[in-house]
Amino acid sequence: MGGEVFVVGAGIHPFGRGEDTTGHRMAEHAVREALADAHVTWADIDYAVGGSNAAGKPDTLVGRLGLTGVPFVTVRNGCATGGVGLLTAASAIRAGEATLAVVVGFDKHARGAFASSAADYGLPSWYAETGMMSTTQYFALKTRRYLHEHSIPDEVLAASASRSFRNGSRHPMAWRRTALSEAEIAGAAMVNPPLTRYMFCSPSAGAVALVLCGAERAADLCDRPVRLASAAMRSRGHGSFEVYSPSLSIDTGHNVTVDAAAAVFQRAGISPGDVQVAQVQDTDSGSEVIHLAETGLCEHGGQAELIASGATEIDGRLPVNTDGGCIASGEPIGASGLRQVHEVVRQLQGRAPGGQVPGALEVGFTQVYGAPGISACTVLTL
């Protein structure tokens, strides 16, 4: 009870448009790859968690994987779905409810911006009529305000996105695999100022699965098991301005990512300065810039210097979004959080499918953010 949890298997379906397949097929691919990586079968799994926003019910995957009677929990927390699913599966192992668990996230979205119903989020119709259900407007407003408050130049947005496209160009699972210069990104069509077309991710398709177990089996199933040192999630509190918030409070409160990151580092017994490779949510490049500071990985206002110095490059002191993040991979909502964990696990194991961070890595971090203001973070260690 309350013991350690390890990632012993990982599988991923390439991200992209997914026009020749379905969400369930991608999910099955990812699960079977993760099972093979852990040298187990679906019949060995005694707990499963799945998440998808738009590609079908996750628990119906048992029809493809096997009718074993396994408990299968479905989660749906916007872009934070994968992170919440991972925490749910890990909690089952720590509680003694499971010994070997699978968590899978998948999605497949239509072209165009994400479209959501105001009523689904408890919002009045006027909120949608003003265009605020289009998340590009929210992220642009938040980015503009943040850059102004912390005297950060707009140029940091193109620099961040350019690094993501460079990393994605080397990663076989990424969707956008053409490197773009800062000038190309800054000069692209403006979507919502200050964010241009190439500073946003795009809705996409993909799937990721992980196999988890307790300490007693980890070494038998994996040559280099990765410990889930801690996982935490938080929802928005009073005064926190988040996606689909109908107003901005005068009394600014703690941001949800600040709270989730603080909790995960405290539980792991480490500080942000110990992180050697990180994944942070980059729905747009402004979000990455903001999240770098909200997670404690740098000071507020220090992002431009950090990125310009090369520190966030694959060979820098704090490699960020080494697989290209959402900017290069797109965002299948149910899979994004697990994609982050998949990449960090492979980096720690020295098995990264794209650019491998040099040196012996021991500590990785992930942060995923979803509507209507949910943040989930993990610390992973060897």
C-alpha positions in Angstrom: 0.0 0.0 0.0 1.4 3.4 -1.0 4.4 1.9 -2.6 6.4 3.0 -5.6 5.1 2.9 -9.2 7.2 2.3 -12.3 6.7 2.7 -16.0 7.8 -0.6 -17.6 6.3 -0.4 -21.0 5.5 2.4 -23.5 3.9 2.5 -26.9 2.9 5.2 -29.3 1.1 5.6 -32.6 2.6 8.3 -34.8 0.9 11.7 -34.5 -0.7 13.4 -37.6 -3.9 13.8 -39.4 -4.8 10.1 -39.1 -7.1 10.1 -42.2 -6.6 6.4 -42.9 -7.4 5.1 -39.4 -9.6 5.5 -36.4 -9.0 6.5 -32.8 -9.6 3.0 -31.5 -7.2 1.5 -34.0 -4.5 3.9 -33.0 -5.2 3.2 -29.3 -5.0 -0.6 -29.9 -1.6 -0.1 -31.7 -0.2 1.9 -28.8 -1.4 -0.6 -26.2 -0.1 -3.6 -28.0 3.3 -1.9 -28.4 3.4 -1.0 -24.7 2.5 -4.6 -23.7 5.3 -5.9 -26.0 7.7 -3.4 -24.5 6.9 -4.8 -21.0 6.9 -8.4 -22.2 3.4 -9.0 -20.9 0.0 -9.7 -22.5 -3.4 -8.0 -22.2 -4.5 -11.0 -20.1 -1.9 -10.0 -17.5 -3.3 -6.5 -17.0 -5.6 -6.2 -13.9 -6.5 -2.5 -14.2 -6.9 -0.1 -17.2 -7.5 3.6 -17.6 -8.3 5.3 -20.9 -9.1 8.8 -22.1 -10.4 10.4 -25.3 -12.2 13.6 -26.0 -13.6 13.0 -29.5 -12.6 9.6 -30.8 -14.9 7.2 -29.0 -15.4 5.5 -25.7 -12.0 4.2 -24.3 -13.5 1.3 -22.4 -14.8 -0.3 -25.7 -11.1 -1.1 -26.5 -11.7 -4.4 -24.6 -13.5 -5.6 -27.7 -10.2 -5.3 -29.6 -7.7 -6.2 -26.8 -9.6 -9.0 -25.2 -12.7 -9.6 -23.0 -10.8 -10.4 -19.8 -13.2 -8.6 -17.4 -10.5 -6.1 -16.5 -11.7 -3.0 -14.6 -11.5 -0.2 -17.1 -11.9 3.5 -16.0 -12.6 6.3 -18.5 -11.3 9.8 -17.8 -12.0 13.1 -19.7 -10.2 16.2 -18.5 -9.6 18.2 -21.7 -5.9 18.3 -22.7 -5.0 17.1 -19.2 -6.7 13.8 -19.8 -3.5 11.8 -20.2 -2.0 13.2 -17.1 -5.1 12.5 -15.0 -5.3 9.0 -16.5 -1.8 8.3 -15.4 -2.4 9.5 -11.9 -5.5 7.4 -11.7 -3.7 4.2 -12.8 -0.8 4.9 -10.4 -3.2 5.5 -7.5 -4.8 2.1 -8.1 -1.4 0.4 -7.9 -0.5 2.3 -4.7 -3.8 1.5 -3.2 -3.3 -2.2 -3.8 -6.2 -2.4 -6.3 -3.9 -3.4 -9.1 -0.4 -5.0 -9.7 -0.1 -4.3 -13.5 -2.0 -1.5 -15.1 -2.4 0.1 -18.6 -3.2 3.7 -19.2 -4.0 4.8 -22.8 -4.9 8.1 -24.3 -6.0 8.7 -27.9 -7.9 11.1 -30.1 -8.7 12.1 -33.6 -9.9 15.6 -34.4 -11.3 17.3 -37.5 -9.4 20.1 -39.3 -9.8 23.6 -37.9 -9.7 25.1 -34.4 -11.1 23.1 -31.5 -14.8 23.8 -31.1 -16.6 23.4 -27.8 -20.0 24.2 -26.5 -20.4 27.0 -23.9 -23.2 25.0 -22.2 -20.9 22.0 -21.8 -18.6 24.2 -19.6 -21.4 25.8 -17.7 -21.1 29.1 -19.5 -23.8 31.4 -20.9 -24.4 31.7 -24.6 -22.9 35.2 -24.8 -19.5 33.8 -24.0 -19.5 31.8 -27.2 -21.2 34.6 -29.2 -18.2 36.9 -28.4 -15.9 34.3 -29.9 -14.2 33.3 -26.6 -14.9 29.6 -27.0 -12.3 29.8 -29.7 -9.2 29.0 -27.6 -6.8 30.9 -29.8 -8.3 34.2 -28.5 -7.9 33.1 -24.8 -4.3 32.0 -25.3 -3.4 35.2 -27.2 -5.0 37.4 -24.6 -3.2 35.6 -21.8 0.1 35.7 -23.7 -0.1 39.5 -24.4 -0.9 40.3 -20.8 1.9 38.1 -19.5 4.6 39.5 -21.9 3.6 43.0 -20.9 3.6 42.4 -17.2 7.1 40.8 -17.3 8.7 43.0 -20.0 9.3 40.0 -22.3 9.8 40.8 -26.0 7.5 39.2 -28.6 10.5 37.7 -30.3 10.6 34.9 -27.6 7.5 33.4 -29.2 9.1 32.7 -32.5 12.3 31.5 -30.9 10.3 29.0 -28.8 8.3 27.7 -31.7 11.4 27.4 -34.0 13.1 25.2 -31.4 10.0 23.0 -31.3 9.9 22.6 -35.1 13.7 21.7 -35.1 13.1 19.0 -32.5 10.0 17.7 -34.3 12.0 17.5 -37.6 14.2 14.8 -36.0 11.4 12.9 -34.3 9.7 10.0 -36.2 6.5 10.3 -34.2 6.0 14.0 -34.8 3.5 15.3 -37.3 5.2 18.6 -38.4 8.6 17.5 -39.4 9.9 20.5 -41.3 12.2 22.9 -39.4 11.1 26.6 -39.6 13.2 29.6 -38.9 12.2 32.3 -36.4 11.7 34.7 -39.4 9.3 32.3 -41.1 7.3 31.8 -37.9 7.1 35.5 -37.0 6.2 36.4 -40.6 3.4 33.9 -40.9 -0.3 34.9 -40.9 -1.4 36.5 -37.7 -4.2 34.4 -36.0 -4.7 36.4 -32.7 -2.0 38.9 -31.8 0.7 38.3 -30.8 0.4 34.7 -32.0 0.9 33.7 -35.6 -0.1 30.6 -37.4 3.1 28.7 -36.6 3.0 29.6 -32.9 -0.1 27.4 -32.4 -0.5 23.7 -32.3 -3.2 22.1 -34.5 -5.8 19.5 -33.6 -4.4 16.1 -34.7 -4.7 12.3 -34.2 -2.5 9.9 -32.2 -2.3 7.5 -29.3 0.0 6.7 -26.4 -0.1 3.9 -23.9 2.0 3.0 -20.8 2.3 -0.1 -18.7 2.7 0.5 -14.9 3.6 -1.8 -12.1 4.8 -1.7 -8.5 8.4 -2.1 -7.3 8.2 -5.8 -6.8 7.9 -6.6 -10.6 9.6 -3.6 -12.2 13.1 -5.1 -12.6 11.7 -8.3 -14.0 9.7 -6.6 -16.7 12.1 -3.8 -17.9 15.8 -3.4 -18.1 15.5 0.3 -17.1 12.2 0.9 -15.3 11.4 4.5 -14.8 10.0 5.5 -11.4 6.9 7.7 -11.3 8.4 9.7 -8.3 5.2 11.8 -8.0 2.1 12.9 -9.9 -0.3 15.7 -9.0 -3.2 17.5 -10.5 -5.1 20.7 -9.5 -8.2 22.5 -10.7 -8.5 26.3 -10.8 -9.0 28.3 -7.7 -10.4 31.7 -7.0 -8.7 34.5 -9.0 -7.0 32.1 -11.4 -7.6 33.1 -15.0 -7.9 29.9 -17.1 -9.2 28.8 -20.4 -13.0 29.3 -20.6 -12.9 31.6 -17.5 -15.8 34.1 -18.1 -13.9 36.9 -16.3 -10.6 38.0 -14.8 -10.7 38.6 -11.1 -9.2 41.8 -9.6 -7.8 39.6 -6.8 -5.4 37.5 -8.8 -4.9 34.1 -7.2 -2.5 31.2 -7.6 -2.4 29.8 -11.1 -3.4 26.1 -11.3 -0.1 25.1 -12.9 1.8 26.9 -10.1 -0.1 24.8 -7.5 0.2 21.5 -9.4 3.9 21.9 -10.0 4.6 22.9 -6.4 2.7 19.8 -5.2 4.5 17.4 -7.5 8.0 18.7 -6.6 7.2 18.5 -2.9 6.0 15.0 -3.1 9.0 13.9 -5.1 11.4 15.6 -2.6 13.3 17.5 -5.4 13.3 21.1 -6.7 12.8 22.4 -10.2 16.5 22.9 -10.4 17.1 19.2 -10.4 15.1 18.6 -13.6 17.3 17.5 -16.6 14.7 17.1 -19.3 11.2 18.7 -19.3 7.9 18.6 -21.2 5.6 21.6 -20.7 2.2 22.3 -22.4 2.6 24.3 -25.6 -0.8 24.6 -27.0 0.9 27.8 -28.3 4.4 29.1 -27.9 3.1 31.7 -25.4 1.8 28.9 -23.2 5.2 27.3 -23.2 6.9 30.6 -22.2 4.4 31.1 -19.4 4.5 27.5 -18.1 8.3 27.5 -17.9 8.0 30.0 -15.1 4.8 28.8 -13.5 6.4 25.3 -13.0 9.5 26.9 -11.4 11.8 25.9 -14.2 12.9 29.6 -14.6 12.0 33.0 -13.1 9.1 35.1 -14.4 10.7 37.4 -17.0 13.7 35.1 -17.5 12.3 33.1 -20.4 13.8 35.2 -23.3 17.3 34.9 -21.9 16.9 31.2 -21.1 15.7 30.4 -24.6 18.2 32.7 -26.4 21.1 31.1 -24.5 20.3 27.7 -25.9 19.6 26.2 -22.5 16.3 24.7 -23.7 17.8 23.0 -26.7 18.4 19.2 -26.7 22.1 19.8 -25.8 21.3 22.6 -23.3 21.2 22.5 -19.6 17.4 22.2 -19.5 16.1 20.5 -22.7 12.4 21.4 -23.2 9.9 19.6 -25.5 12.5 17.4 -27.1 10.0 15.7 -29.3 8.7 19.0 -30.7 5.8 19.3 -28.2 2.3 20.1 -29.3 3.7 22.6 -31.8 5.3 19.9 -33.9 3.1 16.9 -32.9 -0.3 18.6 -32.9 -2.7 17.9 -30.2 -4.9 14.8 -30.0 -6.5 15.9 -26.7 -6.6 12.5 -25.0 -3.0 11.6 -25.9 -1.0 14.7 -25.3 -0.2 14.2 -21.6 0.9 10.6 -22.2 3.0 11.7 -25.2 5.0 13.9 -22.8 5.6 11.0 -20.4 6.5 8.7 -23.2 9.2 11.1 -24.4 10.6 11.7 -20.9 10.7 7.9 -20.2 12.5 7.2 -23.4 15.0 10.1 -22.7 15.7 8.7 -19.2 16.2 5.3 -20.7 18.5 6.5 -23.4 16.1 5.3 -26.0 14.7 8.5 -27.4 13.3 7.9 -31.0 14.3 11.5 -32.0 17.1 13.6 -30.6 18.6 12.1 -27.5 19.7 14.4 -24.7 23.4 13.7 -24.0 24.7 12.4 -20.7 23.3 10.3 -18.0 19.8 11.5 -17.1 18.1 10.8 -13.8 15.2 13.4 -13.4 12.5 14.3 -15.9 9.3 16.5 -15.5 6.1 16.9 -17.4 3.2 19.4 -17.2 0.0 19.3 -19.1 -2.8 21.8 -19.1 -6.5 21.4 -20.1 -9.8 23.1 -20.1 -11.4 24.4 -18.0 -8.3 25.0 -16.0 -6.8 21.6 -15.0 -3.1 21.1 -14.7 -1.4 17.7 -14.1 2.4 17.3 -13.5 4.7 14.4 -13.0 8.3 13.8 -11.9 10.0 10.8 -13.4 13.3 9.4 -12.2 15.7 6.5 -12.7 
